[in-house]
Amino acid sequence: MSAPPVHALAPLRVADHPFFHGLDERFVQFAGAGAVERSFEPGDMLFQEGDIAGEFWLVFHGKVALEIAAPDRPHVTIQTVGSGEVLGWSWLVPPHRWRFDARAVKATRTLALDAKTLKDAFEARPEDGYRFLLRLLPVIGERLENAWIQILDIHGV
């Protein structure tokens, strides 16, 4: 069953995503300024390893596989991210390039927040930026741990 056309669905709002619940309303508005709603069909790529990382993704509906390339093997899924979760931390640290591929597994609706706008929000409202980063750090840790487990599995360690 395919997702209904985007125009028939209610617009997505940054403030409605669980990641932003409880953060200051002004910070959420600043951080989400210019957010772009994007929809993907199964198999569509959200981003690819090595490309410039310029967005922070909020997944509202659907499912996205985070994948790594393995020598002489097909891509390996390290984690699947679904509704209410987030994608992307590579925009935070140089060289600002994606470290994984992200592929839609199901019809998926997201909001892509601009990395520069987020960084500007951190500068303007450091306490809120700190709270944002405290929410993001466990996500980063989980993704790295899952990648490490897959690498061990690939190499039979």
C-alpha positions in Angstrom: 0.0 0.0 0.0 1.6 3.3 -1.0 1.5 6.5 1.0 -1.1 9.1 0.1 0.1 12.0 -2.0 2.0 14.6 0.0 -0.5 17.4 -0.8 -3.3 15.5 0.9 -1.4 15.2 4.2 -1.2 17.8 6.9 2.1 19.8 6.8 4.8 18.6 9.2 6.0 20.9 12.0 9.3 20.7 13.8 7.6 21.3 17.2 5.5 18.2 16.7 8.5 15.9 16.5 9.4 14.1 19.8 13.1 15.1 19.6 12.0 18.8 20.1 9.4 18.2 22.8 10.2 20.2 25.9 12.7 22.5 24.2 12.1 26.2 24.3 9.5 27.3 21.7 11.7 30.2 20.4 14.6 27.9 20.0 12.5 25.3 18.1 11.1 28.1 15.8 14.6 29.4 15.1 16.2 26.0 14.6 13.3 24.9 12.3 13.3 28.0 10.2 13.4 27.0 6.5 12.9 23.3 7.3 11.9 21.4 4.1 9.4 18.6 4.0 10.6 15.6 2.0 9.0 12.4 1.1 10.7 9.2 -0.1 9.5 5.9 -1.6 11.0 2.6 -0.8 14.5 2.4 -2.2 15.0 6.2 -2.5 18.3 7.5 -1.0 18.0 10.3 1.6 21.8 10.8 1.5 25.0 8.9 0.6 28.2 8.3 2.4 30.8 10.9 1.5 28.3 13.6 0.3 28.3 16.9 2.0 26.2 16.8 5.2 24.0 19.8 5.4 20.8 18.7 7.1 19.4 17.2 10.3 16.5 14.9 9.5 13.4 14.4 11.5 11.5 11.2 10.6 7.8 11.6 11.1 6.5 8.5 9.2 8.1 5.5 7.6 11.4 3.7 7.9 15.0 4.4 6.8 17.9 2.0 6.8 21.4 3.3 7.7 23.9 1.4 5.7 27.6 1.0 5.3 29.6 -0.2 2.4 31.5 -3.4 2.9 34.3 -4.6 0.7 33.2 -7.3 -1.7 29.7 -7.4 -0.1 26.4 -5.6 -0.6 25.6 -2.7 1.7 25.1 -3.7 5.3 22.3 -2.2 7.4 23.6 -1.0 10.7 20.3 0.4 12.0 16.8 1.1 11.0 15.3 4.4 12.0 11.6 5.0 12.1 8.8 7.4 13.1 9.8 9.8 15.9 13.5 9.3 15.4 16.3 11.5 13.9 19.0 11.1 11.2 22.2 12.9 10.8 25.0 14.2 13.0 27.8 14.5 10.4 26.9 18.2 9.8 28.2 18.9 13.3 31.9 17.9 12.8 34.4 18.5 10.0 34.7 17.4 7.3 30.8 17.6 7.3 30.3 14.6 5.1 27.8 11.7 5.7 29.4 8.7 7.3 26.6 6.3 6.2 24.1 5.9 3.4 20.4 6.4 4.3 17.8 4.5 2.2 14.0 4.6 2.6 12.7 1.1 3.4 9.0 2.2 3.5 7.3 5.3 2.3 8.8 8.0 4.5 8.0 11.6 5.4 10.6 13.8 6.9 11.6 17.4 7.7 15.1 18.3 6.7 16.5 21.1 9.0 19.3 23.2 7.6 22.6 22.7 9.4 23.7 26.3 9.2 20.4 27.5 10.7 20.8 25.0 13.5 24.3 26.2 14.3 23.0 29.8 14.2 20.3 28.8 16.7 23.0 27.2 19.0 25.0 30.5 18.8 21.9 32.6 19.5 20.6 30.4 22.3 23.6 28.4 23.8 21.6 26.9 26.7 19.1 25.5 24.2 21.8 24.3 21.9 23.4 22.5 24.8 20.1 20.7 25.5 19.8 19.8 21.8 23.2 18.3 21.8 22.6 16.4 25.0 19.6 14.8 23.2 21.7 14.1 20.1 24.7 12.5 21.9 23.0 9.2 22.7 21.9 8.9 19.1 25.5 9.4 17.9 26.7 6.8 20.4 24.1 4.3 19.4 24.9 4.7 15.7 28.6 4.3 16.2 28.1 1.2 18.5 25.9 -0.4 15.8 28.5 0.3 13.1 31.2 -1.2 15.3 29.1 -4.4 15.8 28.5 -4.7 12.1 32.2 -4.3 11.4 33.1 -7.0 13.9 30.5 -9.2 12.3 31.8 -8.6 8.8 35.3 -9.4 9.7 34.4 -12.4 11.9 35.9 -11.0 15.1 
